[in-house]
Amino acid sequence: DSLWSACITYKPFGPICLSEKQNIESIIKPLHVVIKDIYAPLKEKIPLKSCKVHLSRVNSLKINSNTQRCDKPYKGQETETIPLIPLTQEAICTNTKPQGLTNSLNHCYMNSVLQNCFCIFSYFSDSFENINNSNEGRVVHLFKDCLLNNFQKKLQLKQYLANYNYIFSGEQQQDASEVFSLLCDVLHHGTKFSLLGDEFIDDSVIVSLPKTLFSFTIQTNFECCTCSTISNSTRNSTLFYIVPSAQQCTSVLIKNACSEIITKTCSQCNSDEAHLANHFFLQEPSILVLSVKCFGMINGVLGKLHIETNIDRTIAICGRDYELVGTIHHHGDYLTSGHYTSVVKFDKFYSCNDTVVKPINFDKIKVSNTIYMLFYKLIQTQ
């Protein structure tokens, strides 16, 4: 019993080894437990039984301890109903300070992304109306509960995401920008519905939480530098990439990113030619997410450029004003290492470094060579 208690209090899930002398069947099981023999073919050769234990808290999510995490949890199992917590704007407004998040492995990239998501979703609590019954929908339910600053729900959310996809597990350092995009994909599948009914599944009539908040439409006009042939295309995205330039502010970097030289096939020249590409916002998002391309080749190795950027507190896109509500910072020299922190704005700006959360003056982050992502919220006009 003491061994059992030590195992379940150390971490939410994990492998345990039990020898033949211990009677596995007599273990007191305070939680739902499944014991599975993973070395069945080698039973006669190995004197010990090696098992994996699958744990879940009562009235909670089942956590799968398999080393190879499944893309979708609970495969072949019935899903449980998550108790819904009433969510009101008044309740959210009473929780204006972010909570620290633990970093037991390499969770800094997850913590920084989640802190910004919690902050952003607190401004759009009424967007959690259409949640489906899929596994991804369960993630959205947990996000919704987390808006009330329920620390246990935040731990539960991280555990569920880790089981859903190993990218979220913290076992290895990941790119925060890619993790944000993957998380948006999960939230999309958990909240998507068709404006014309379930029989219409064309993407143009599909609405979801990420599409409502983060998606924007860009039209690009191309002019061939060889023959001046004009062409254009449109695309939807949730990330807008900017390239840092010494002491330039984010507004200027956005403007610079809207015009670039690229190589593409010219229909007139019938070959790959340089083109002048001009990008225009056809539809602006409620939340504009900027991803800073702060990594480049240094002496033949991909490394951090450490270019200082002036962060604008407000910007304008297509005549609409946006205000800064969050940032993600990468500290270190390489994308696969280093440390992530974040800054989020509730009643004031807060610096979030895993479990350490404290107020911070905007002037402390106004000039930064660690900025990696920025989140700007559309200022609604009367």
C-alpha positions in Angstrom: 0.0 0.0 0.0 2.9 2.4 0.8 4.5 1.6 -2.6 1.1 2.3 -4.3 0.7 5.6 -2.5 4.3 6.7 -3.4 3.7 6.0 -7.1 0.4 7.9 -7.5 1.6 10.9 -5.5 4.9 11.3 -7.4 3.4 11.9 -10.8 -0.1 11.5 -12.5 1.1 8.5 -14.5 4.1 6.3 -14.8 5.4 2.7 -15.0 5.9 0.6 -11.9 7.6 -2.7 -11.4 6.1 -5.3 -9.0 7.9 -8.5 -8.1 6.4 -12.0 -7.9 6.5 -11.8 -4.1 3.9 -9.0 -4.1 0.4 -10.1 -4.6 -0.8 -7.8 -7.4 -4.4 -8.7 -7.0 -4.4 -7.6 -3.3 -3.3 -4.1 -4.0 -5.7 -1.6 -2.6 -7.1 0.3 -5.6 -8.3 3.8 -4.6 -8.6 4.6 -8.3 -9.7 2.8 -11.4 -6.8 0.5 -12.3 -6.0 -1.8 -15.3 -2.9 -4.0 -15.1 -1.6 -5.2 -18.4 1.2 -7.6 -19.0 3.5 -6.1 -21.7 6.0 -9.0 -21.8 3.6 -11.9 -22.3 5.8 -13.7 -24.8 8.8 -13.6 -22.4 6.9 -14.8 -19.3 8.8 -18.0 -18.9 12.2 -16.4 -19.4 11.8 -13.5 -17.1 11.3 -14.2 -13.3 9.5 -10.9 -12.8 6.2 -9.7 -14.1 6.6 -6.3 -15.8 3.4 -4.4 -15.9 2.0 -1.0 -16.9 -0.6 0.5 -14.8 -3.3 2.8 -16.3 -4.6 5.3 -13.8 -7.5 7.7 -13.7 -8.8 9.9 -10.9 -12.4 9.3 -9.8 -14.8 11.4 -11.9 -11.9 12.5 -14.1 -10.1 11.7 -17.3 -8.3 8.4 -17.8 -4.6 8.9 -18.3 -2.9 6.4 -20.5 0.7 5.5 -19.4 1.8 4.0 -22.7 5.2 5.0 -23.8 3.9 5.5 -27.4 1.1 8.0 -26.8 -1.9 7.6 -29.0 -3.0 10.4 -31.2 -6.5 10.2 -29.9 -7.1 9.1 -26.2 -9.6 6.5 -25.1 -9.5 4.5 -28.3 -12.0 1.6 -27.9 -13.3 3.1 -24.7 -16.4 5.0 -23.9 -16.0 8.6 -23.1 -17.1 10.1 -19.8 -19.1 13.2 -19.3 -17.1 16.1 -17.9 -19.0 18.0 -15.2 -19.7 21.5 -16.6 -18.8 24.5 -14.6 -21.0 27.6 -15.0 -19.0 30.2 -16.9 -20.0 33.9 -16.5 -18.1 37.0 -17.4 -18.5 38.2 -13.8 -16.8 35.0 -12.6 -13.9 35.5 -15.0 -13.4 39.1 -14.1 -12.8 38.1 -10.4 -9.8 36.1 -11.6 -7.6 38.8 -13.1 -4.2 37.3 -12.1 -2.7 34.3 -13.9 -1.7 31.2 -12.0 1.8 29.7 -12.2 2.1 26.4 -14.1 4.4 23.6 -13.0 7.3 22.5 -15.2 8.1 18.9 -14.2 9.8 18.0 -17.5 10.2 20.5 -20.4 6.9 22.1 -20.1 8.0 25.8 -20.5 6.9 25.9 -24.1 3.4 24.5 -23.2 3.1 26.8 -20.2 3.9 29.9 -22.3 1.3 28.9 -24.9 -1.3 28.0 -22.4 -0.9 31.2 -20.4 -1.6 33.2 -23.5 -4.6 31.0 -24.4 -6.1 31.4 -20.9 -5.6 35.2 -21.2 -7.1 35.4 -24.7 -10.1 33.2 -24.0 -10.9 35.2 -20.9 -11.8 38.1 -23.3 -14.0 35.8 -25.4 -15.8 33.6 -22.9 -19.0 33.7 -24.9 -17.3 31.9 -27.8 -17.5 28.6 -25.9 -21.1 27.9 -26.9 -20.6 25.2 -29.6 -18.6 22.4 -28.2 -19.0 18.9 -29.8 -18.7 15.5 -28.1 -15.4 14.5 -29.7 -12.1 14.0 -27.8 -11.1 17.4 -29.0 -14.3 18.8 -27.5 -13.2 17.5 -24.1 -10.1 19.7 -24.4 -12.3 22.7 -25.1 -14.4 21.9 -22.0 -11.3 21.8 -19.9 -10.1 25.1 -21.4 -13.5 26.6 -20.5 -13.2 25.4 -16.9 -9.7 26.8 -16.7 -11.0 30.3 -17.3 -12.2 30.3 -13.7 -8.6 29.9 -12.5 -9.2 26.3 -11.4 -5.7 25.0 -10.9 -6.7 21.4 -10.8 -8.4 21.8 -14.1 -5.3 23.3 -15.6 -3.3 20.3 -14.4 -5.9 18.0 -15.9 -5.8 19.9 -19.2 -2.0 19.5 -19.4 -2.3 15.7 -18.6 -5.1 15.3 -21.2 -3.1 17.1 -23.9 0.0 15.1 -23.1 -2.0 11.9 -23.6 -3.6 13.2 -26.8 -0.3 14.0 -28.6 3.3 13.5 -27.4 4.1 17.0 -28.7 2.2 18.4 -25.7 3.9 16.0 -23.2 7.0 18.0 -22.4 9.3 15.0 -22.9 11.3 17.1 -25.4 11.6 20.8 -26.1 9.3 21.9 -28.8 8.8 25.0 -30.9 6.1 27.2 -29.2 4.8 28.5 -32.5 4.2 25.0 -33.9 2.6 23.9 -30.6 0.2 26.9 -30.8 -0.8 25.9 -34.4 -1.3 22.3 -33.3 -3.4 23.4 -30.3 -5.5 25.6 -32.6 -6.1 22.5 -34.7 -7.3 20.6 -31.7 -9.6 23.4 -30.7 -10.9 23.7 -34.2 -12.0 20.0 -34.3 -13.5 20.4 -30.8 -15.7 23.4 -31.8 -16.3 23.2 -35.5 -19.8 23.2 -36.9 -21.4 23.9 -40.3 -23.4 27.0 -40.8 -25.6 25.1 -43.3 -26.1 21.9 -41.3 -24.1 18.7 -40.9 -24.6 17.6 -44.5 -22.5 20.6 -45.7 -18.9 20.1 -44.8 -17.2 22.5 -47.1 -14.5 24.5 -45.2 -16.0 27.8 -46.4 -19.1 27.2 -44.2 -17.3 25.6 -41.3 -17.0 27.8 -38.2 -14.9 27.1 -35.1 -13.3 28.8 -32.1 -9.9 29.2 -33.7 -11.3 30.4 -37.0 -13.4 33.0 -35.2 -10.6 34.3 -33.1 -7.3 33.8 -35.0 -8.1 33.2 -38.7 -7.5 35.9 -41.3 -7.5 36.0 -45.1 -4.6 37.3 -47.1 -4.6 38.2 -50.8 -1.2 38.1 -52.5 -0.6 39.9 -55.8 2.4 38.6 -57.7 4.3 40.5 -60.4 6.9 38.6 -62.4 10.3 40.5 -62.2 11.1 39.2 -65.8 7.9 39.8 -67.8 5.7 41.8 -65.4 2.9 39.3 -65.6 0.4 39.8 -62.8 -1.3 37.0 -60.8 -2.8 36.6 -57.4 -3.9 34.1 -54.8 -5.7 34.1 -51.4 -5.1 32.0 -48.3 -6.3 31.7 -44.8 -3.9 31.5 -41.8 -3.7 31.9 -38.1 -0.1 33.1 -37.9 1.5 36.1 -39.6 5.3 35.9 -39.8 7.6 38.9 -39.4 11.3 39.2 -39.7 13.2 41.2 -37.0 15.3 44.1 -38.0 17.6 46.1 -35.7 15.6 48.5 -33.5 12.5 48.3 -35.7 9.0 48.3 -34.1 6.4 45.6 -34.8 4.3 48.0 -36.9 7.2 48.5 -39.3 8.0 44.8 -39.3 4.4 44.0 -40.3 4.6 46.5 -43.1 7.9 45.1 -44.3 6.4 41.5 -44.3 3.6 42.7 -46.6 6.1 43.1 -49.5 8.8 40.6 -50.4 10.6 38.9 -53.3 9.9 35.2 -53.8 10.6 32.7 -56.5 7.6 30.9 -58.1 6.6 29.6 -61.5 5.6 32.2 -64.0 2.8 31.1 -66.4 4.1 33.4 -69.1 7.8 32.6 -68.8 7.0 28.9 -68.1 9.9 28.8 -65.6 10.7 29.7 -62.0 11.3 33.4 -61.8 11.6 36.1 -59.1 8.3 37.7 -58.2 7.4 40.8 -56.2 4.7 39.6 -53.7 2.4 42.2 -52.1 0.2 40.9 -49.3 -3.1 42.5 -48.3 -5.5 41.6 -45.4 -8.9 40.9 -46.9 -10.3 39.9 -43.5 -8.6 40.8 -40.3 -8.7 38.5 -37.2 -10.1 39.2 -33.7 -6.6 38.2 -32.4 -3.6 38.8 -34.6 -0.8 36.4 -33.8 2.6 37.4 -34.9 5.4 34.9 -35.2 8.9 36.3 -35.2 11.5 34.6 -37.4 14.3 35.1 -35.0 16.3 32.0 -36.0 18.7 32.0 -39.0 22.0 30.5 -40.2 25.0 31.6 -38.2 28.3 30.1 -39.5 26.4 27.3 -41.1 24.4 26.4 -38.0 20.7 27.4 -37.4 20.8 29.6 -34.3 19.2 32.6 -32.6 19.8 36.0 -34.2 19.3 38.0 -31.0 18.0 41.1 -32.8 16.3 43.6 -30.6 12.7 44.5 -31.5 10.7 47.4 -30.3 7.3 46.1 -29.2 4.4 48.3 -30.0 1.6 48.4 -27.4 -0.9 49.2 -30.1 -0.9 48.6 -33.9 -3.2 49.2 -36.8 -4.3 46.7 -39.5 -6.6 47.8 -42.3 -7.6 50.8 -40.3 -8.5 48.7 -37.2 -6.7 49.2 -34.0 -5.2 46.3 -32.0 -3.7 46.2 -28.4 -1.1 43.9 -27.1 -2.4 41.2 -24.7 0.4 38.7 -24.7 3.9 37.7 -25.7 6.1 34.6 -25.7 9.8 34.9 -25.3 12.5 32.4 -26.1 15.7 32.5 -24.0 18.7 30.7 -25.5 20.6 30.2 -28.7 18.9 27.2 -30.4 15.3 26.3 -31.2 15.5 22.9 -29.7 16.9 24.1 -26.4 16.6 27.2 -24.1 13.7 28.3 -22.1 10.2 29.9 -22.8 8.5 32.5 -20.7 5.4 34.6 -21.4 3.8 38.0 -20.6 0.0 38.3 -20.5 -2.3 41.2 -19.9 -5.3 41.0 -17.5 -5.9 44.0 -15.3 -2.2 44.7 -15.8 0.8 42.9 -17.5 2.1 39.8 -15.7 5.4 38.0 -16.3 4.9 34.2 -16.3 7.9 32.0 -15.8 6.4 28.6 -15.1 5.3 28.7 -11.4 6.6 32.3 -10.9 4.0 34.9 -11.8 4.5 38.6 -11.0 3.4 42.0 -12.3 5.7 43.6 -14.8 5.9 47.1 -16.3 5.5 47.2 -20.0 8.7 49.3 -20.3 10.6 46.2 -19.1 9.6 44.3 -22.3 9.2 47.2 -24.8 12.7 46.4 -26.3 13.4 42.7 -26.5 15.8 40.4 -28.2 13.9 37.3 -26.9 10.5 38.0 -28.4 9.2 35.0 -30.3 5.4 35.5 -30.6 3.0 38.4 -30.0 -0.7 38.4 -29.5 -2.7 41.5 -30.4 -6.5 41.9 -29.7 -8.8 43.9 -31.9 -10.1 47.0 -30.1 -13.8 46.9 -30.5 -15.3 50.3 -31.4 -18.8 51.4 -30.3 
